[in-house]
């Protein structure tokens, strides 16, 4: 668990009384997660996930919960939001947003099989065909526009020289006329839930936006079709083929695919460097950006 926020029993009970979940049977921490502290809450009515948003403000969670509600209305496979007794999508604890979702059974798999990748490609094509909310943001939270927030800092590190070079290249290489749509933005293996080999849900829509569809595909190539800093071309082929079977690529999109895979790798490396070397320094994760920056160089 990210575990940035801790709740006392009294605080937890106070939060849960705002929901109609029935008698609580067990509460346990959920490991993983980079920006939330999460608990699994088991009650007589079922199992739920309670998340405290350590790095998102009320406006951002307002948007996220609206997206989850919208996805449920359009029957897209993701987690289902649980509203409070008063009908609110989220509440606050110590000025931090808190929301509850239904707990989904399944597992994250860090080495996806070709058949799993095919399911991811089809689900992405489905997602990109959906109508986004009118209020959804139109830029990716850690895309090119965000790079300057790091480049402008007085940090002496060779990574920043590399990032500046990549930023300059991408600004010239990206065709701004590429189609945009409702994208997830962070389809890594740990945001995918499988059960018995079948894709149950795509999780964590915190970075969702109206942005280049190819960026979503490029990020998925990085997050689902690579291992130990190396691209797995056979898996990328499966992802692209299953996606194109539903939503064929134009010739101009095909010419931009490699550029957007590189963009996804650069954006991911930027997030990791900023997160673990600047925002929340972590010696054990400080070099994690190198794995995805090497993908960008490939």
NORCORGI-V22291 format. One record per pair of residues at least 24 apart in sequence whose C-alpha atoms are under 10 Angstrom apart, sorted by the first residue. I is the first residue (numbers start at 0). J is the second residue. D is the distance in Angstrom with one decimal. If there is no record, write none. Layout:
i->I j->J d->D
i->I j->J d->D
This chain:
i->0 j->28 d->6.5
i->0 j->29 d->5.2
i->0 j->30 d->3.7
i->0 j->31 d->4.7
i->0 j->32 d->6.0
i->0 j->33 d->8.1
i->0 j->34 d->9.4
i->0 j->35 d->7.7
i->0 j->36 d->5.8
i->0 j->37 d->6.3
i->0 j->38 d->8.3
i->1 j->28 d->9.7
i->1 j->29 d->8.6
i->1 j->30 d->7.2
i->1 j->31 d->6.2
i->1 j->32 d->5.5
i->1 j->33 d->5.8
i->1 j->34 d->6.5
i->1 j->35 d->5.8
i->1 j->36 d->5.0
i->1 j->37 d->7.5
i->1 j->51 d->9.8
i->1 j->53 d->8.8
i->2 j->28 d->8.6
i->2 j->29 d->9.2
i->2 j->30 d->8.7
i->2 j->31 d->9.2
i->2 j->32 d->9.0
i->2 j->33 d->9.4
i->2 j->34 d->9.2
i->2 j->35 d->7.4
i->2 j->36 d->4.8
i->2 j->37 d->7.6
i->2 j->38 d->9.7
i->2 j->51 d->9.3
i->2 j->53 d->9.1
i->3 j->33 d->9.7
i->3 j->34 d->8.5
i->3 j->35 d->7.5
i->3 j->36 d->6.2
i->3 j->37 d->9.8
i->3 j->51 d->8.9
i->3 j->52 d->9.2
i->3 j->53 d->6.7
i->3 j->54 d->9.6
i->4 j->35 d->8.3
i->4 j->36 d->6.1
i->4 j->37 d->9.0
i->4 j->50 d->9.9
i->4 j->51 d->7.1
i->4 j->52 d->8.6
i->4 j->53 d->7.1
i->4 j->92 d->9.9
i->4 j->93 d->9.7
i->4 j->95 d->9.3
i->5 j->36 d->7.9
i->5 j->37 d->9.6
i->5 j->51 d->9.1
i->6 j->36 d->9.9
i->6 j->51 d->9.6
i->6 j->92 d->9.3
i->10 j->92 d->8.4
i->11 j->49 d->9.7
i->11 j->92 d->9.5
i->13 j->92 d->9.7
i->14 j->49 d->9.6
i->14 j->83 d->9.7
i->14 j->90 d->8.2
i->14 j->91 d->8.7
i->14 j->92 d->7.9
i->14 j->97 d->8.7
i->14 j->98 d->9.8
i->15 j->40 d->9.5
i->15 j->49 d->9.2
i->15 j->83 d->9.0
i->15 j->99 d->9.4
i->16 j->83 d->9.0
i->16 j->84 d->8.8
i->17 j->82 d->9.2
i->17 j->83 d->5.6
i->17 j->84 d->6.0
i->17 j->85 d->7.8
i->17 j->86 d->9.9
i->17 j->87 d->9.6
i->17 j->90 d->8.7
i->18 j->81 d->8.2
i->18 j->82 d->7.1
i->18 j->83 d->4.6
i->18 j->84 d->5.2
i->18 j->85 d->8.4
i->18 j->86 d->9.3
i->18 j->87 d->9.7
i->18 j->99 d->9.0
i->19 j->44 d->9.1
i->19 j->81 d->9.2
i->19 j->82 d->8.7
i->19 j->83 d->7.0
i->19 j->84 d->6.1
i->19 j->85 d->9.9
i->20 j->44 d->6.1
i->20 j->45 d->7.9
i->20 j->46 d->9.0
i->20 j->47 d->8.7
i->20 j->81 d->9.2
i->20 j->83 d->9.3
i->20 j->84 d->9.6
i->21 j->45 d->8.7
i->31 j->189 d->8.9
i->32 j->189 d->9.1
i->32 j->190 d->9.6
i->32 j->203 d->9.5
i->33 j->274 d->9.1
i->34 j->205 d->9.7
i->34 j->274 d->9.8
i->35 j->97 d->9.5
i->36 j->97 d->9.6
i->37 j->97 d->9.6
i->37 j->98 d->9.8
i->37 j->99 d->9.5
i->38 j->99 d->9.5
i->39 j->99 d->9.7
i->39 j->100 d->9.8
i->39 j->101 d->9.6
i->39 j->102 d->7.5
i->40 j->99 d->9.4
i->40 j->100 d->10.0
i->40 j->101 d->9.5
i->40 j->102 d->8.5
i->41 j->102 d->9.0
i->45 j->101 d->8.1
i->45 j->102 d->8.2
i->46 j->100 d->8.9
i->46 j->101 d->6.3
i->46 j->102 d->5.2
i->46 j->103 d->8.0
i->46 j->104 d->9.3
i->47 j->79 d->9.8
i->47 j->80 d->9.6
i->47 j->81 d->8.6
i->47 j->99 d->6.7
i->47 j->100 d->5.6
i->47 j->101 d->4.4
i->47 j->102 d->4.4
i->47 j->103 d->8.1
i->48 j->78 d->9.6
i->48 j->80 d->9.6
i->48 j->81 d->9.5
i->48 j->98 d->8.3
i->48 j->99 d->5.5
i->48 j->100 d->5.2
i->48 j->101 d->6.1
i->48 j->102 d->5.4
i->48 j->103 d->8.8
i->49 j->81 d->9.7
i->49 j->97 d->7.1
i->49 j->98 d->5.9
i->49 j->99 d->4.5
i->49 j->100 d->6.7
i->49 j->101 d->8.9
i->49 j->102 d->9.2
i->50 j->89 d->9.9
i->50 j->96 d->8.4
i->50 j->97 d->5.6
i->50 j->98 d->5.6
i->50 j->99 d->6.3
i->50 j->100 d->8.3
i->51 j->90 d->9.7
i->51 j->91 d->8.6
i->51 j->92 d->7.9
i->51 j->93 d->10.0
i->51 j->95 d->6.7
i->51 j->96 d->6.1
i->51 j->97 d->4.6
i->51 j->98 d->6.9
i->51 j->99 d->9.1
i->52 j->91 d->9.4
i->52 j->92 d->9.6
i->52 j->94 d->9.8
i->52 j->95 d->6.0
i->52 j->96 d->5.5
i->52 j->97 d->6.2
i->52 j->98 d->8.3
i->53 j->94 d->9.8
i->53 j->95 d->6.6
i->53 j->96 d->8.0
i->53 j->97 d->9.3
i->54 j->95 d->8.5
i->54 j->96 d->9.4
i->55 j->95 d->7.8
i->55 j->96 d->7.5
i->55 j->205 d->8.9
i->56 j->91 d->9.9
i->56 j->94 d->8.5
i->56 j->95 d->6.8
i->56 j->96 d->6.7
i->57 j->89 d->8.8
i->57 j->90 d->8.9
i->57 j->91 d->8.2
i->57 j->94 d->8.5
i->57 j->95 d->7.4
i->57 j->96 d->5.9
i->57 j->97 d->9.2
i->58 j->96 d->9.4
i->59 j->96 d->9.3
i->59 j->136 d->10.0
i->59 j->205 d->8.2
i->59 j->206 d->9.6
i->60 j->88 d->9.0
i->60 j->89 d->7.8
i->60 j->90 d->9.8
i->60 j->95 d->9.8
i->60 j->96 d->6.9
i->60 j->97 d->8.6
i->60 j->98 d->8.5
i->60 j->205 d->8.1
i->61 j->88 d->7.7
i->61 j->89 d->7.7
i->61 j->96 d->9.1
i->62 j->132 d->9.1
i->62 j->134 d->7.9
i->62 j->135 d->7.1
i->62 j->136 d->8.8
i->62 j->205 d->8.7
i->62 j->207 d->9.4
i->62 j->208 d->10.0
i->63 j->88 d->9.7
i->63 j->135 d->9.1
i->63 j->203 d->9.1
i->63 j->204 d->6.8
i->63 j->205 d->5.9
i->63 j->206 d->8.4
i->63 j->207 d->7.9
i->63 j->208 d->10.0
i->64 j->88 d->6.3
i->64 j->89 d->7.6
i->64 j->98 d->8.3
i->64 j->99 d->9.9
i->64 j->100 d->9.9
i->64 j->204 d->9.1
i->64 j->205 d->9.1
i->65 j->132 d->8.1
i->65 j->134 d->9.5
i->65 j->135 d->9.3
i->66 j->131 d->8.1
i->66 j->132 d->7.1
i->66 j->134 d->9.7
i->66 j->135 d->8.2
i->66 j->204 d->7.7
i->66 j->205 d->9.0
i->66 j->207 d->8.1
i->66 j->208 d->9.6
i->67 j->100 d->9.7
i->67 j->203 d->9.3
i->67 j->204 d->7.6
i->67 j->205 d->9.7
i->69 j->129 d->9.8
i->69 j->130 d->9.1
i->69 j->131 d->8.1
i->69 j->132 d->7.4
i->70 j->126 d->9.0
i->70 j->129 d->8.6
i->70 j->130 d->9.5
i->70 j->131 d->9.0
i->70 j->132 d->9.7
i->70 j->204 d->10.0
i->73 j->126 d->9.7
i->73 j->129 d->7.6
i->73 j->130 d->8.8
i->75 j->122 d->8.6
i->75 j->125 d->8.1
i->75 j->126 d->7.4
i->75 j->129 d->8.9
i->75 j->200 d->8.3
i->75 j->201 d->8.8
i->76 j->122 d->8.6
i->76 j->126 d->9.5
i->76 j->198 d->8.8
i->76 j->199 d->6.7
i->76 j->200 d->4.8
i->76 j->201 d->6.5
i->76 j->202 d->8.7
i->77 j->101 d->10.0
i->77 j->103 d->8.9
i->77 j->191 d->9.3
i->77 j->192 d->9.1
i->77 j->199 d->7.7
i->77 j->200 d->4.5
i->77 j->201 d->5.2
i->77 j->202 d->5.7
i->77 j->203 d->8.3
i->77 j->204 d->8.8
i->78 j->102 d->7.4
i->78 j->103 d->7.0
i->78 j->199 d->9.5
i->78 j->200 d->7.0
i->78 j->201 d->7.9
i->78 j->202 d->6.5
i->78 j->203 d->8.2
i->78 j->204 d->9.5
i->79 j->103 d->8.9
i->103 j->192 d->8.3
i->103 j->193 d->9.9
i->103 j->194 d->9.9
i->103 j->199 d->8.1
i->103 j->200 d->8.3
i->103 j->202 d->9.9
i->104 j->192 d->8.1
i->104 j->193 d->8.4
i->104 j->194 d->7.4
i->104 j->199 d->8.2
i->104 j->200 d->9.8
i->105 j->191 d->9.3
i->105 j->192 d->5.6
i->105 j->193 d->5.2
i->105 j->194 d->4.7
i->105 j->195 d->8.2
i->105 j->196 d->9.6
i->105 j->197 d->9.3
i->105 j->198 d->8.8
i->105 j->199 d->7.2
i->105 j->200 d->9.0
i->106 j->189 d->8.9
i->106 j->190 d->9.9
i->106 j->191 d->8.0
i->106 j->192 d->5.3
i->106 j->193 d->5.3
i->106 j->194 d->6.3
i->106 j->195 d->9.1
i->106 j->196 d->9.6
i->106 j->198 d->9.6
i->106 j->199 d->9.1
i->107 j->187 d->9.9
i->107 j->188 d->6.6
i->107 j->189 d->5.4
i->107 j->190 d->7.2
i->107 j->191 d->5.8
i->107 j->192 d->5.0
i->107 j->193 d->6.2
i->107 j->194 d->8.8
i->107 j->198 d->9.8
i->108 j->188 d->6.3
i->108 j->189 d->6.9
i->108 j->190 d->9.4
i->108 j->191 d->7.7
i->108 j->192 d->7.7
i->108 j->193 d->7.4
i->108 j->194 d->9.8
i->108 j->196 d->9.6
i->108 j->223 d->9.6
i->109 j->187 d->9.0
i->109 j->188 d->5.7
i->109 j->189 d->6.9
i->109 j->191 d->9.5
i->109 j->222 d->9.4
i->109 j->223 d->7.9
i->109 j->224 d->9.9
i->109 j->225 d->9.9
i->109 j->226 d->8.9
i->110 j->188 d->7.9
i->110 j->223 d->7.9
i->110 j->224 d->8.6
i->110 j->225 d->8.9
i->110 j->226 d->8.1
i->111 j->188 d->7.5
i->111 j->191 d->9.9
i->111 j->193 d->9.9
i->111 j->196 d->9.4
i->111 j->223 d->7.0
i->111 j->224 d->7.9
i->111 j->225 d->9.8
i->111 j->234 d->8.6
i->112 j->196 d->8.8
i->112 j->223 d->9.8
i->112 j->224 d->9.6
i->112 j->234 d->8.0
i->112 j->237 d->9.8
i->113 j->224 d->9.6
i->113 j->233 d->8.2
i->113 j->234 d->6.1
i->113 j->235 d->9.3
i->113 j->236 d->9.3
i->113 j->237 d->6.3
i->113 j->238 d->8.3
i->114 j->196 d->8.1
i->114 j->197 d->8.8
i->114 j->198 d->9.9
i->114 j->234 d->9.5
i->114 j->237 d->8.2
i->114 j->238 d->9.5
i->114 j->241 d->9.8
i->115 j->191 d->9.9
i->115 j->193 d->8.4
i->115 j->196 d->6.7
i->115 j->197 d->7.0
i->115 j->198 d->7.1
i->115 j->223 d->9.8
i->115 j->234 d->9.7
i->115 j->237 d->9.4
i->115 j->238 d->9.2
i->116 j->188 d->9.7
i->116 j->198 d->9.4
i->116 j->219 d->9.7
i->116 j->220 d->9.8
i->116 j->223 d->7.6
i->116 j->224 d->8.2
i->116 j->234 d->6.8
i->116 j->235 d->8.4
i->116 j->236 d->9.5
i->116 j->237 d->6.4
i->116 j->238 d->5.6
i->116 j->239 d->9.3
i->116 j->240 d->10.0
i->116 j->241 d->8.3
i->116 j->242 d->9.9
i->117 j->198 d->9.9
i->117 j->234 d->8.7
i->117 j->235 d->9.7
i->117 j->236 d->9.4
i->117 j->237 d->5.8
i->117 j->238 d->5.5
i->117 j->239 d->8.4
i->117 j->240 d->7.8
i->117 j->241 d->5.2
i->117 j->242 d->7.7
i->118 j->196 d->9.7
i->118 j->197 d->7.8
i->118 j->198 d->6.6
i->118 j->199 d->10.0
i->118 j->237 d->9.5
i->118 j->238 d->8.2
i->118 j->241 d->7.5
i->118 j->242 d->8.9
i->119 j->186 d->8.9
i->119 j->188 d->9.8
i->119 j->191 d->8.4
i->119 j->197 d->9.9
i->119 j->198 d->7.4
i->119 j->200 d->9.6
i->119 j->201 d->8.6
i->119 j->219 d->8.8
i->119 j->223 d->9.1
i->119 j->237 d->9.5
i->119 j->238 d->7.0
i->119 j->239 d->9.9
i->119 j->241 d->8.2
i->119 j->242 d->8.2
i->120 j->216 d->8.4
i->120 j->219 d->8.9
i->120 j->235 d->9.7
i->120 j->237 d->7.8
i->120 j->238 d->4.9
i->120 j->239 d->6.6
i->120 j->240 d->7.7
i->120 j->241 d->5.2
i->120 j->242 d->4.5
i->120 j->243 d->8.2
i->120 j->244 d->9.2
i->120 j->245 d->9.0
i->120 j->246 d->9.9
i->121 j->238 d->8.2
i->121 j->239 d->9.3
i->121 j->240 d->9.2
i->121 j->241 d->5.6
i->121 j->242 d->5.1
i->121 j->243 d->8.4
i->121 j->244 d->8.0
i->121 j->245 d->6.9
i->121 j->246 d->8.8
i->122 j->198 d->8.8
i->122 j->200 d->9.1
i->122 j->201 d->8.4
i->122 j->241 d->9.2
i->122 j->242 d->8.0
i->122 j->245 d->9.7
i->123 j->181 d->9.8
i->123 j->182 d->8.2
i->123 j->183 d->8.5
i->123 j->186 d->9.1
i->123 j->201 d->9.3
i->123 j->212 d->9.2
i->123 j->215 d->8.3
i->123 j->216 d->7.9
i->123 j->219 d->9.3
i->123 j->238 d->9.4
i->123 j->241 d->9.4
i->123 j->242 d->6.9
i->123 j->245 d->9.7
i->123 j->246 d->9.6
i->124 j->182 d->9.8
i->124 j->212 d->9.2
i->124 j->216 d->9.5
i->124 j->239 d->10.0
i->124 j->241 d->8.6
i->124 j->242 d->5.5
i->124 j->243 d->7.9
i->124 j->244 d->9.0
i->124 j->245 d->6.4
i->124 j->246 d->6.1
i->124 j->247 d->9.4
i->125 j->181 d->10.0
i->125 j->242 d->8.8
i->125 j->245 d->8.1
i->125 j->246 d->8.6
i->126 j->180 d->8.8
i->126 j->181 d->6.7
i->126 j->182 d->7.0
i->126 j->183 d->8.2
i->126 j->201 d->9.9
i->126 j->212 d->9.9
i->127 j->179 d->8.5
i->127 j->180 d->5.6
i->127 j->181 d->5.2
i->127 j->182 d->6.1
i->127 j->183 d->8.9
i->127 j->209 d->9.5
i->127 j->211 d->9.8
i->127 j->212 d->6.9
i->127 j->215 d->9.2
i->127 j->246 d->9.0
i->128 j->180 d->7.4
i->128 j->181 d->7.5
i->128 j->182 d->9.5
i->128 j->212 d->10.0
i->128 j->245 d->10.0
i->128 j->246 d->8.7
i->129 j->180 d->7.9
i->129 j->181 d->6.6
i->129 j->182 d->9.3
i->130 j->180 d->7.9
i->130 j->181 d->6.9
i->130 j->209 d->9.7
i->131 j->180 d->7.4
i->131 j->181 d->5.3
i->131 j->182 d->8.8
i->131 j->207 d->9.5
i->131 j->208 d->8.1
i->131 j->209 d->7.1
i->132 j->181 d->8.6
i->132 j->208 d->9.1
i->132 j->209 d->8.9
i->133 j->209 d->9.5
i->134 j->208 d->9.5
i->134 j->209 d->9.6
i->135 j->181 d->8.7
i->135 j->207 d->7.9
i->135 j->208 d->5.7
i->135 j->209 d->6.5
i->135 j->210 d->9.9
i->136 j->181 d->10.0
i->136 j->206 d->9.4
i->136 j->207 d->8.0
i->136 j->208 d->5.2
i->136 j->209 d->6.2
i->136 j->210 d->8.5
i->137 j->179 d->9.3
i->137 j->180 d->9.5
i->137 j->181 d->9.6
i->137 j->207 d->9.4
i->137 j->208 d->5.8
i->137 j->209 d->4.8
i->137 j->210 d->5.9
i->137 j->211 d->9.5
i->138 j->206 d->9.6
i->138 j->207 d->9.3
i->138 j->208 d->6.5
i->138 j->209 d->6.8
i->138 j->210 d->6.1
i->138 j->211 d->9.0
i->139 j->182 d->9.4
i->139 j->183 d->9.7
i->139 j->184 d->7.4
i->139 j->206 d->7.0
i->139 j->207 d->7.7
i->139 j->208 d->6.4
i->139 j->209 d->8.1
i->139 j->210 d->6.8
i->139 j->211 d->9.1
i->139 j->214 d->9.3
i->139 j->266 d->9.5
i->140 j->184 d->9.0
i->140 j->205 d->9.5
i->140 j->206 d->6.5
i->140 j->207 d->8.8
i->140 j->208 d->8.5
i->140 j->266 d->9.5
i->140 j->270 d->9.6
i->141 j->184 d->9.6
i->141 j->206 d->8.7
i->141 j->263 d->9.9
i->141 j->265 d->9.8
i->141 j->266 d->6.1
i->141 j->267 d->8.0
i->141 j->268 d->9.9
i->141 j->269 d->7.5
i->141 j->270 d->6.6
i->142 j->166 d->9.6
i->142 j->184 d->9.8
i->142 j->214 d->9.6
i->142 j->262 d->8.2
i->142 j->263 d->8.5
i->142 j->265 d->8.7
i->142 j->266 d->5.7
i->142 j->267 d->8.9
i->142 j->269 d->8.7
i->142 j->270 d->9.2
i->143 j->167 d->9.4
i->143 j->169 d->8.2
i->143 j->170 d->7.9
i->143 j->262 d->8.5
i->143 j->265 d->9.0
i->143 j->266 d->7.4
i->143 j->269 d->9.5
i->145 j->266 d->9.1
i->145 j->269 d->9.0
i->145 j->270 d->9.6
i->146 j->265 d->9.8
i->146 j->266 d->8.3
i->146 j->269 d->7.2
i->146 j->270 d->9.2
i->146 j->273 d->9.7
i->148 j->273 d->9.5
i->149 j->269 d->8.5
i->149 j->270 d->9.9
i->149 j->272 d->9.4
i->149 j->273 d->7.2
i->149 j->277 d->8.8
i->152 j->277 d->9.9
i->154 j->277 d->9.4
i->158 j->268 d->9.5
i->158 j->269 d->9.1
i->158 j->272 d->8.4
i->158 j->288 d->9.2
i->158 j->289 d->9.1
i->158 j->292 d->9.2
i->159 j->269 d->9.2
i->159 j->272 d->9.5
i->161 j->265 d->9.7
i->161 j->292 d->9.1
i->162 j->265 d->7.5
i->162 j->266 d->9.3
i->162 j->268 d->8.9
i->162 j->269 d->7.6
i->162 j->292 d->9.2
i->165 j->261 d->9.1
i->165 j->262 d->8.5
i->165 j->265 d->7.4
i->165 j->266 d->9.9
i->165 j->295 d->8.8
i->165 j->296 d->9.3
i->166 j->262 d->8.9
i->166 j->265 d->8.5
i->166 j->266 d->9.6
i->168 j->258 d->9.6
i->168 j->262 d->9.9
i->169 j->258 d->7.5
i->169 j->259 d->8.7
i->169 j->261 d->8.5
i->169 j->262 d->7.0
i->169 j->265 d->9.5
i->170 j->262 d->10.0
i->172 j->255 d->8.4
i->172 j->258 d->7.1
i->172 j->259 d->9.4
i->173 j->255 d->7.2
i->173 j->256 d->9.9
i->173 j->258 d->6.9
i->173 j->259 d->7.7
i->173 j->262 d->9.0
i->174 j->251 d->8.8
i->174 j->252 d->9.1
i->174 j->254 d->9.8
i->174 j->255 d->7.5
i->174 j->258 d->9.5
i->174 j->259 d->10.0
i->175 j->211 d->8.7
i->176 j->211 d->9.1
i->176 j->251 d->9.5
i->176 j->252 d->9.7
i->177 j->210 d->9.5
i->177 j->211 d->6.5
i->177 j->212 d->7.9
i->177 j->213 d->7.7
i->177 j->214 d->9.8
i->177 j->249 d->9.7
i->177 j->251 d->7.9
i->177 j->252 d->6.8
i->177 j->255 d->8.5
i->178 j->210 d->8.2
i->178 j->211 d->5.9
i->178 j->212 d->6.3
i->178 j->213 d->7.9
i->178 j->249 d->9.9
i->178 j->252 d->8.4
i->179 j->208 d->9.6
i->179 j->209 d->6.4
i->179 j->210 d->4.9
i->179 j->211 d->4.2
i->179 j->212 d->5.2
i->179 j->213 d->8.1
i->179 j->214 d->9.2
i->179 j->215 d->10.0
i->180 j->208 d->8.0
i->180 j->209 d->5.1
i->180 j->210 d->5.6
i->180 j->211 d->6.4
i->180 j->212 d->5.8
i->180 j->213 d->9.6
i->180 j->215 d->9.7
i->181 j->207 d->7.2
i->181 j->208 d->6.0
i->181 j->209 d->4.8
i->181 j->210 d->6.7
i->181 j->211 d->8.5
i->181 j->212 d->7.6
i->181 j->215 d->9.4
i->182 j->206 d->8.5
i->182 j->207 d->5.6
i->182 j->208 d->5.7
i->182 j->209 d->6.2
i->182 j->210 d->6.4
i->182 j->211 d->7.6
i->182 j->212 d->6.3
i->182 j->213 d->9.3
i->182 j->214 d->8.4
i->182 j->215 d->6.0
i->182 j->216 d->9.1
i->183 j->207 d->4.4
i->183 j->208 d->6.9
i->183 j->209 d->9.0
i->183 j->210 d->9.3
i->183 j->212 d->9.3
i->183 j->214 d->9.6
i->183 j->215 d->6.6
i->183 j->216 d->9.7
i->183 j->218 d->9.6
i->183 j->219 d->9.7
i->184 j->208 d->7.4
i->184 j->209 d->9.6
i->184 j->210 d->8.6
i->184 j->211 d->9.4
i->184 j->212 d->9.1
i->184 j->214 d->7.3
i->184 j->215 d->5.1
i->184 j->216 d->8.6
i->184 j->217 d->9.3
i->184 j->218 d->6.8
i->184 j->219 d->8.2
i->184 j->263 d->8.8
i->185 j->214 d->9.7
i->185 j->215 d->7.3
i->185 j->216 d->9.7
i->185 j->217 d->9.9
i->185 j->218 d->6.5
i->185 j->219 d->7.1
i->185 j->221 d->9.7
i->185 j->222 d->7.8
i->185 j->263 d->9.1
i->185 j->267 d->8.8
i->186 j->215 d->7.3
i->186 j->216 d->8.4
i->186 j->217 d->9.5
i->186 j->218 d->6.5
i->186 j->219 d->5.0
i->186 j->220 d->8.7
i->186 j->221 d->8.8
i->186 j->222 d->6.3
i->186 j->223 d->7.4
i->187 j->218 d->7.5
i->187 j->219 d->5.9
i->187 j->220 d->8.4
i->187 j->221 d->7.5
i->187 j->222 d->3.9
i->187 j->223 d->5.4
i->187 j->224 d->9.0
i->188 j->219 d->8.3
i->188 j->221 d->9.6
i->188 j->222 d->6.0
i->188 j->223 d->5.2
i->188 j->224 d->8.8
i->189 j->222 d->8.5
i->189 j->223 d->8.8
i->190 j->222 d->9.4
i->190 j->223 d->9.8
i->191 j->223 d->9.4
i->211 j->259 d->9.1
i->212 j->252 d->9.7
i->212 j->259 d->9.5
i->213 j->248 d->9.6
i->213 j->252 d->7.6
i->213 j->253 d->9.5
i->213 j->255 d->8.0
i->213 j->256 d->6.7
i->213 j->257 d->9.6
i->213 j->258 d->9.2
i->213 j->259 d->6.1
i->213 j->260 d->8.1
i->213 j->262 d->9.7
i->213 j->263 d->9.3
i->214 j->255 d->9.9
i->214 j->256 d->8.7
i->214 j->258 d->9.1
i->214 j->259 d->5.3
i->214 j->260 d->7.1
i->214 j->261 d->9.3
i->214 j->262 d->7.1
i->214 j->263 d->6.3
i->214 j->266 d->9.9
i->215 j->259 d->8.5
i->215 j->260 d->8.9
i->215 j->263 d->7.8
i->216 j->242 d->9.0
i->216 j->256 d->8.3
i->216 j->259 d->7.8
i->216 j->260 d->7.3
i->216 j->263 d->8.4
i->217 j->255 d->10.0
i->217 j->256 d->7.1
i->217 j->257 d->7.7
i->217 j->258 d->8.2
i->217 j->259 d->5.0
i->217 j->260 d->3.7
i->217 j->261 d->7.1
i->217 j->262 d->7.1
i->217 j->263 d->5.3
i->217 j->264 d->7.8
i->218 j->259 d->7.8
i->218 j->260 d->6.2
i->218 j->261 d->8.5
i->218 j->262 d->7.8
i->218 j->263 d->4.4
i->218 j->264 d->6.7
i->218 j->265 d->9.5
i->218 j->266 d->8.6
i->218 j->267 d->7.9
i->219 j->260 d->8.3
i->219 j->263 d->8.1
i->219 j->264 d->9.7
i->220 j->259 d->9.6
i->220 j->260 d->6.5
i->220 j->261 d->9.6
i->220 j->263 d->8.2
i->220 j->264 d->8.9
i->221 j->260 d->6.8
i->221 j->261 d->8.5
i->221 j->262 d->9.7
i->221 j->263 d->6.7
i->221 j->264 d->6.1
i->221 j->265 d->9.9
i->221 j->267 d->8.6
i->221 j->291 d->7.4
i->221 j->294 d->7.4
i->221 j->295 d->9.0
i->222 j->263 d->8.9
i->222 j->264 d->8.6
i->222 j->267 d->9.0
i->222 j->291 d->8.9
i->225 j->290 d->9.7
i->225 j->291 d->9.1
i->225 j->294 d->8.3
i->226 j->290 d->8.7
i->226 j->291 d->9.7
i->226 j->294 d->9.7
i->227 j->289 d->10.0
i->227 j->290 d->6.5
i->227 j->291 d->8.8
i->227 j->293 d->9.6
i->227 j->294 d->9.5
i->228 j->289 d->7.9
i->228 j->290 d->4.6
i->228 j->291 d->6.1
i->228 j->292 d->8.2
i->228 j->293 d->6.0
i->228 j->294 d->5.9
i->228 j->295 d->9.5
i->228 j->297 d->9.4
i->229 j->290 d->8.2
i->229 j->291 d->8.7
i->229 j->293 d->7.7
i->229 j->294 d->6.2
i->229 j->295 d->9.9
i->229 j->297 d->8.1
i->230 j->291 d->9.8
i->230 j->293 d->9.6
i->230 j->294 d->6.7
i->230 j->295 d->9.7
i->230 j->297 d->8.1
i->257 j->295 d->9.6
i->257 j->297 d->9.9
i->258 j->295 d->9.2
i->259 j->295 d->9.8
i->260 j->294 d->8.7
i->260 j->295 d->7.5
i->260 j->297 d->10.0
i->261 j->291 d->9.4
i->261 j->292 d->8.9
i->261 j->293 d->9.8
i->261 j->294 d->7.2
i->261 j->295 d->4.6
i->261 j->296 d->7.6
i->261 j->297 d->8.1
i->262 j->295 d->7.3
i->263 j->291 d->8.9
i->263 j->292 d->9.8
i->263 j->294 d->9.4
i->263 j->295 d->8.0
i->264 j->288 d->9.4
i->264 j->290 d->9.1
i->264 j->291 d->5.3
i->264 j->292 d->6.1
i->264 j->293 d->8.2
i->264 j->294 d->6.1
i->264 j->295 d->5.1
i->264 j->296 d->8.9
i->264 j->297 d->9.9
i->265 j->291 d->7.1
i->265 j->292 d->6.0
i->265 j->293 d->9.1
i->265 j->294 d->8.3
i->265 j->295 d->5.9
i->265 j->296 d->9.0
i->266 j->291 d->9.0
i->266 j->292 d->8.9
i->266 j->295 d->9.4
i->267 j->291 d->6.6
i->267 j->292 d->8.0
i->267 j->295 d->9.7
i->268 j->292 d->5.5
i->268 j->293 d->9.1
i->268 j->294 d->9.5
i->268 j->295 d->8.8
